[in-house]
């Protein structure tokens, strides 16, 4: 028997929940990015170590996004300091 893959999309019936989760996502990404800038490097994080009221898959994505933002901001700062 051949396995079959099914993709399921969940649409929230409560728009307020979607807004709340979006705000939680943005706030957490900003907090992690600021923390990394303060420490001078991006810390090793997992969905267990991130404090946010979000599903673990979303936490993993926000860790990747925060790390990417930190690396871009670090690259911009390094580039400006060399040209100044």
N, CA, C and O atoms as a GROMACS GRO file, in nm:
protein
  336
    1UNK      N    1   0.084  -0.117   0.000
    1UNK     CA    2   0.000   0.000   0.000
    1UNK      C    3   0.089   0.125   0.000
    1UNK      O    4   0.184   0.133   0.078
    2UNK      N    5   0.060   0.218  -0.085
    2UNK     CA    6   0.140   0.340  -0.099
    2UNK      C    7   0.087   0.448  -0.005
    2UNK      O    8  -0.034   0.472   0.001
    3UNK      N    9   0.179   0.515   0.069
    3UNK     CA   10   0.132   0.622   0.158
    3UNK      C   11   0.088   0.744   0.077
    3UNK      O   12   0.138   0.770  -0.032
    4UNK      N   13  -0.005   0.816   0.132
    4UNK     CA   14  -0.056   0.936   0.067
    4UNK      C   15  -0.038   1.054   0.163
    4UNK      O   16  -0.061   1.041   0.283
    5UNK      N   17   0.001   1.167   0.109
    5UNK     CA   18   0.020   1.287   0.189
    5UNK      C   19  -0.100   1.379   0.170
    5UNK      O   20  -0.143   1.405   0.058
    6UNK      N   21  -0.153   1.426   0.282
    6UNK     CA   22  -0.267   1.517   0.278
    6UNK      C   23  -0.227   1.647   0.346
    6UNK      O   24  -0.169   1.646   0.454
    7UNK      N   25  -0.258   1.758   0.281
    7UNK     CA   26  -0.229   1.888   0.340
    7UNK      C   27  -0.358   1.944   0.398
    7UNK      O   28  -0.461   1.950   0.330
    8UNK      N   29  -0.352   1.983   0.524
    8UNK     CA   30  -0.469   2.037   0.592
    8UNK      C   31  -0.442   2.183   0.626
    8UNK      O   32  -0.337   2.216   0.681
    9UNK      N   33  -0.536   2.268   0.594
    9UNK     CA   34  -0.524   2.409   0.629
    9UNK      C   35  -0.632   2.442   0.731
    9UNK      O   36  -0.748   2.407   0.715
   10UNK      N   37  -0.590   2.510   0.835
   10UNK     CA   38  -0.683   2.546   0.941
   10UNK      C   39  -0.709   2.696   0.933
   10UNK      O   40  -0.616   2.777   0.936
   11UNK      N   41  -0.834   2.731   0.921
   11UNK     CA   42  -0.873   2.872   0.917
   11UNK      C   43  -0.940   2.906   1.049
   11UNK      O   44  -1.043   2.848   1.084
   12UNK      N   45  -0.884   3.001   1.123
   12UNK     CA   46  -0.943   3.034   1.253
   12UNK      C   47  -1.081   3.097   1.236
   12UNK      O   48  -1.102   3.183   1.150
   13UNK      N   49  -1.174   3.054   1.318
   13UNK     CA   50  -1.309   3.109   1.312
   13UNK      C   51  -1.317   3.240   1.390
   13UNK      O   52  -1.416   3.312   1.380
   14UNK      N   53  -1.213   3.270   1.467
   14UNK     CA   54  -1.211   3.391   1.549
   14UNK      C   55  -1.098   3.482   1.503
   14UNK      O   56  -0.981   3.455   1.533
   15UNK      N   57  -1.129   3.590   1.430
   15UNK     CA   58  -1.023   3.681   1.383
   15UNK      C   59  -0.940   3.741   1.496
   15UNK      O   60  -0.823   3.771   1.477
   16UNK      N   61  -1.000   3.758   1.613
   16UNK     CA   62  -0.926   3.814   1.727
   16UNK      C   63  -0.811   3.722   1.766
   16UNK      O   64  -0.705   3.770   1.807
   17UNK      N   65  -0.831   3.592   1.755
   17UNK     CA   66  -0.726   3.496   1.786
   17UNK      C   67  -0.610   3.510   1.689
   17UNK      O   68  -0.493   3.505   1.729
   18UNK      N   69  -0.641   3.527   1.561
   18UNK     CA   70  -0.538   3.546   1.459
   18UNK      C   71  -0.458   3.674   1.486
   18UNK      O   72  -0.336   3.674   1.473
   19UNK      N   73  -0.526   3.781   1.522
   19UNK     CA   74  -0.459   3.908   1.554
   19UNK      C   75  -0.371   3.892   1.677
   19UNK      O   76  -0.258   3.939   1.679
   20UNK      N   77  -0.423   3.825   1.780
   20UNK     CA   78  -0.347   3.802   1.902
   20UNK      C   79  -0.221   3.721   1.874
   20UNK      O   80  -0.113   3.754   1.923
   21UNK      N   81  -0.233   3.615   1.794
   21UNK     CA   82  -0.117   3.532   1.762
   21UNK      C   83  -0.016   3.609   1.678
   21UNK      O   84   0.104   3.594   1.695
   22UNK      N   85  -0.065   3.692   1.586
   22UNK     CA   86   0.024   3.775   1.505
   22UNK      C   87   0.102   3.873   1.590
   22UNK      O   88   0.222   3.892   1.569
   23UNK      N   89   0.035   3.936   1.685
   23UNK     CA   90   0.103   4.030   1.775
   23UNK      C   91   0.205   3.959   1.863
   23UNK      O   92   0.314   4.010   1.886
   24UNK      N   93   0.170   3.842   1.911
   24UNK     CA   94   0.261   3.762   1.994
   24UNK      C   95   0.385   3.724   1.913
   24UNK      O   96   0.497   3.728   1.964
   25UNK      N   97   0.365   3.688   1.787
   25UNK     CA   98   0.475   3.651   1.697
   25UNK      C   99   0.569   3.770   1.678
   25UNK      O  100   0.690   3.756   1.696
   26UNK      N  101   0.514   3.885   1.644
   26UNK     CA  102   0.595   4.005   1.619
   26UNK      C  103   0.670   4.047   1.745
   26UNK      O  104   0.790   4.077   1.739
   27UNK      N  105   0.601   4.050   1.858
   27UNK     CA  106   0.666   4.090   1.984
   27UNK      C  107   0.779   3.995   2.021
   27UNK      O  108   0.884   4.040   2.068
   28UNK      N  109   0.760   3.866   2.000
   28UNK     CA  110   0.863   3.769   2.035
   28UNK      C  111   0.983   3.780   1.942
   28UNK      O  112   1.097   3.772   1.988
   29UNK      N  113   0.960   3.798   1.812
   29UNK     CA  114   1.070   3.817   1.718
   29UNK      C  115   1.151   3.941   1.757
   29UNK      O  116   1.274   3.938   1.759
   30UNK      N  117   1.081   4.051   1.787
   30UNK     CA  118   1.150   4.174   1.827
   30UNK      C  119   1.232   4.154   1.954
   30UNK      O  120   1.345   4.200   1.965
   31UNK      N  121   1.173   4.084   2.050
   31UNK     CA  122   1.242   4.060   2.178
   31UNK      C  123   1.367   3.975   2.157
   31UNK      O  124   1.472   4.006   2.214
   32UNK      N  125   1.357   3.870   2.077
   32UNK     CA  126   1.472   3.783   2.052
   32UNK      C  127   1.582   3.856   1.976
   32UNK      O  128   1.700   3.837   2.003
   33UNK      N  129   1.542   3.941   1.881
   33UNK     CA  130   1.640   4.017   1.804
   33UNK      C  131   1.713   4.117   1.893
   33UNK      O  132   1.835   4.131   1.885
   34UNK      N  133   1.638   4.187   1.979
   34UNK     CA  134   1.700   4.282   2.073
   34UNK      C  135   1.793   4.210   2.169
   34UNK      O  136   1.902   4.260   2.200
   35UNK      N  137   1.752   4.093   2.216
   35UNK     CA  138   1.835   4.015   2.308
   35UNK      C  139   1.966   3.975   2.240
   35UNK      O  140   2.072   3.982   2.301
   36UNK      N  141   1.958   3.934   2.114
   36UNK     CA  142   2.078   3.894   2.040
   36UNK      C  143   2.170   4.013   2.019
   36UNK      O  144   2.292   4.001   2.031
   37UNK      N  145   2.113   4.129   1.987
   37UNK     CA  146   2.195   4.250   1.969
   37UNK      C  147   2.264   4.287   2.099
   37UNK      O  148   2.381   4.327   2.098
   38UNK      N  149   2.194   4.275   2.210
   38UNK     CA  150   2.251   4.308   2.340
   38UNK      C  151   2.364   4.212   2.377
   38UNK      O  152   2.466   4.254   2.433
   39UNK      N  153   2.346   4.082   2.345
   39UNK     CA  154   2.447   3.981   2.378
   39UNK      C  155   2.562   3.980   2.278
   39UNK      O  156   2.671   3.932   2.309
   40UNK      N  157   2.539   4.030   2.158
   40UNK     CA  158   2.642   4.030   2.056
   40UNK      C  159   2.643   3.906   1.969
   40UNK      O  160   2.724   3.897   1.877
   41UNK      N  161   2.555   3.812   1.996
   41UNK     CA  162   2.542   3.692   1.913
   41UNK      C  163   2.402   3.634   1.935
   41UNK      O  164   2.339   3.658   2.038
   42UNK      N  165   2.357   3.557   1.838
   42UNK     CA  166   2.224   3.497   1.850
   42UNK      C  167   2.235   3.369   1.932
   42UNK      O  168   2.314   3.281   1.898
   43UNK      N  169   2.157   3.358   2.040
   43UNK     CA  170   2.168   3.240   2.127
   43UNK      C  171   2.107   3.115   2.063
   43UNK      O  172   2.026   3.125   1.971
   44UNK      N  173   2.147   2.999   2.113
   44UNK     CA  174   2.087   2.872   2.071
   44UNK      C  175   1.949   2.864   2.135
   44UNK      O  176   1.937   2.868   2.258
   45UNK      N  177   1.846   2.854   2.054
   45UNK     CA  178   1.710   2.851   2.105
   45UNK      C  179   1.633   2.733   2.046
   45UNK      O  180   1.663   2.686   1.937
   46UNK      N  181   1.535   2.686   2.122
   46UNK     CA  182   1.442   2.585   2.074
   46UNK      C  183   1.302   2.632   2.108
   46UNK      O  184   1.284   2.729   2.181
   47UNK      N  185   1.203   2.563   2.056
   47UNK     CA  186   1.065   2.601   2.087
   47UNK      C  187   1.035   2.585   2.236
   47UNK      O  188   0.946   2.651   2.289
   48UNK      N  189   1.110   2.499   2.304
   48UNK     CA  190   1.091   2.483   2.448
   48UNK      C  191   1.145   2.602   2.527
   48UNK      O  192   1.089   2.638   2.630
   49UNK      N  193   1.254   2.662   2.478
   49UNK     CA  194   1.317   2.770   2.554
   49UNK      C  195   1.257   2.907   2.524
   49UNK      O  196   1.282   3.003   2.597
   50UNK      N  197   1.179   2.919   2.416
   50UNK     CA  198   1.117   3.047   2.382
   50UNK      C  199   0.986   3.061   2.458
   50UNK      O  200   0.899   2.974   2.450
   51UNK      N  201   0.973   3.171   2.530
   51UNK     CA  202   0.851   3.197   2.607
   51UNK      C  203   0.752   3.274   2.521
   51UNK      O  204   0.764   3.396   2.507
   52UNK      N  205   0.656   3.205   2.465
   52UNK     CA  206   0.551   3.266   2.384
   52UNK      C  207   0.431   3.173   2.382
   52UNK      O  208   0.446   3.051   2.383
   53UNK      N  209   0.314   3.231   2.379
   53UNK     CA  210   0.192   3.152   2.376
   53UNK      C  211   0.156   3.119   2.231
   53UNK      O  212   0.056   3.166   2.177
   54UNK      N  213   0.241   3.035   2.169
   54UNK     CA  214   0.226   2.997   2.029
   54UNK      C  215   0.259   2.849   2.013
   54UNK      O  216   0.331   2.793   2.096
   55UNK      N  217   0.207   2.785   1.909
   55UNK     CA  218   0.243   2.645   1.883
   55UNK      C  219   0.393   2.632   1.853
   55UNK      O  220   0.455   2.727   1.807
   56UNK      N  221   0.449   2.515   1.878
   56UNK     CA  222   0.593   2.495   1.863
   56UNK      C  223   0.640   2.517   1.719
   56UNK      O  224   0.751   2.568   1.699
   57UNK      N  225   0.561   2.481   1.621
   57UNK     CA  226   0.601   2.503   1.481
   57UNK      C  227   0.615   2.652   1.452
   57UNK      O  228   0.705   2.694   1.379
   58UNK      N  229   0.527   2.731   1.508
   58UNK     CA  230   0.533   2.877   1.490
   58UNK      C  231   0.654   2.933   1.565
   58UNK      O  232   0.721   3.023   1.515
   59UNK      N  233   0.681   2.880   1.683
   59UNK     CA  234   0.799   2.924   1.759
   59UNK      C  235   0.927   2.895   1.680
   59UNK      O  236   1.017   2.979   1.675
   60UNK      N  237   0.935   2.778   1.618
   60UNK     CA  238   1.053   2.744   1.538
   60UNK      C  239   1.070   2.840   1.422
   60UNK      O  240   1.182   2.880   1.389
   61UNK      N  241   0.959   2.878   1.358
   61UNK     CA  242   0.967   2.973   1.248
   61UNK      C  243   1.009   3.111   1.297
   61UNK      O  244   1.089   3.178   1.231
   62UNK      N  245   0.958   3.154   1.411
   62UNK     CA  246   0.996   3.287   1.460
   62UNK      C  247   1.142   3.290   1.504
   62UNK      O  248   1.206   3.395   1.497
   63UNK      N  249   1.195   3.178   1.551
   63UNK     CA  250   1.339   3.171   1.583
   63UNK      C  251   1.420   3.192   1.455
   63UNK      O  252   1.516   3.268   1.454
   64UNK      N  253   1.380   3.124   1.347
   64UNK     CA  254   1.451   3.141   1.219
   64UNK      C  255   1.440   3.286   1.170
   64UNK      O  256   1.538   3.342   1.121
   65UNK      N  257   1.321   3.345   1.182
   65UNK     CA  258   1.302   3.483   1.137
   65UNK      C  259   1.384   3.580   1.221
   65UNK      O  260   1.447   3.671   1.166
   66UNK      N  261   1.384   3.563   1.352
   66UNK     CA  262   1.461   3.652   1.440
   66UNK      C  263   1.610   3.642   1.410
   66UNK      O  264   1.681   3.742   1.408
   67UNK      N  265   1.657   3.520   1.387
   67UNK     CA  266   1.799   3.501   1.356
   67UNK      C  267   1.835   3.568   1.224
   67UNK      O  268   1.940   3.630   1.212
   68UNK      N  269   1.747   3.557   1.126
   68UNK     CA  270   1.770   3.620   0.996
   68UNK      C  271   1.773   3.773   1.010
   68UNK      O  272   1.859   3.839   0.951
   69UNK      N  273   1.680   3.828   1.085
   69UNK     CA  274   1.676   3.973   1.107
   69UNK      C  275   1.802   4.019   1.178
   69UNK      O  276   1.860   4.121   1.142
   70UNK      N  277   1.844   3.944   1.279
   70UNK     CA  278   1.966   3.980   1.352
   70UNK      C  279   2.087   3.979   1.259
   70UNK      O  280   2.168   4.071   1.262
   71UNK      N  281   2.099   3.876   1.176
   71UNK     CA  282   2.214   3.867   1.085
   71UNK      C  283   2.213   3.981   0.984
   71UNK      O  284   2.318   4.035   0.952
   72UNK      N  285   2.095   4.019   0.934
   72UNK     CA  286   2.086   4.130   0.839
   72UNK      C  287   2.122   4.262   0.907
   72UNK      O  288   2.194   4.343   0.849
   73UNK      N  289   2.074   4.283   1.030
   73UNK     CA  290   2.105   4.408   1.099
   73UNK      C  291   2.253   4.414   1.135
   73UNK      O  292   2.313   4.522   1.129
   74UNK      N  293   2.310   4.301   1.170
   74UNK     CA  294   2.453   4.297   1.202
   74UNK      C  295   2.535   4.328   1.078
   74UNK      O  296   2.635   4.400   1.084
   75UNK      N  297   2.493   4.272   0.963
   75UNK     CA  298   2.563   4.296   0.838
   75UNK      C  299   2.553   4.445   0.800
   75UNK      O  300   2.651   4.503   0.753
   76UNK      N  301   2.435   4.505   0.819
   76UNK     CA  302   2.417   4.647   0.789
   76UNK      C  303   2.505   4.734   0.879
   76UNK      O  304   2.566   4.830   0.832
   77UNK      N  305   2.511   4.701   1.007
   77UNK     CA  306   2.593   4.778   1.101
   77UNK      C  307   2.740   4.765   1.065
   77UNK      O  308   2.812   4.864   1.064
   78UNK      N  309   2.785   4.643   1.036
   78UNK     CA  310   2.925   4.621   0.998
   78UNK      C  311   2.959   4.696   0.870
   78UNK      O  312   3.067   4.753   0.859
   79UNK      N  313   2.868   4.696   0.774
   79UNK     CA  314   2.892   4.765   0.648
   79UNK      C  315   2.901   4.915   0.665
   79UNK      O  316   2.983   4.980   0.600
   80UNK      N  317   2.816   4.972   0.751
   80UNK     CA  318   2.818   5.116   0.774
   80UNK      C  319   2.941   5.159   0.853
   80UNK      O  320   2.994   5.267   0.829
   81UNK      N  321   2.986   5.077   0.946
   81UNK     CA  322   3.101   5.116   1.027
   81UNK      C  323   3.229   5.114   0.944
   81UNK      O  324   3.323   5.189   0.973
   82UNK      N  325   3.234   5.031   0.842
   82UNK     CA  326   3.353   5.027   0.756
   82UNK      C  327   3.360   5.147   0.663
   82UNK      O  328   3.468   5.197   0.632
   83UNK      N  329   3.243   5.194   0.618
   83UNK     CA  330   3.242   5.306   0.524
   83UNK      C  331   3.249   5.440   0.595
   83UNK      O  332   3.280   5.541   0.533
   84UNK      N  333   3.222   5.442   0.723
   84UNK     CA  334   3.222   5.569   0.798
   84UNK      C  335   3.363   5.612   0.833
   84UNK      O  336   3.381   5.716   0.895
   0.00000   0.00000   0.00000
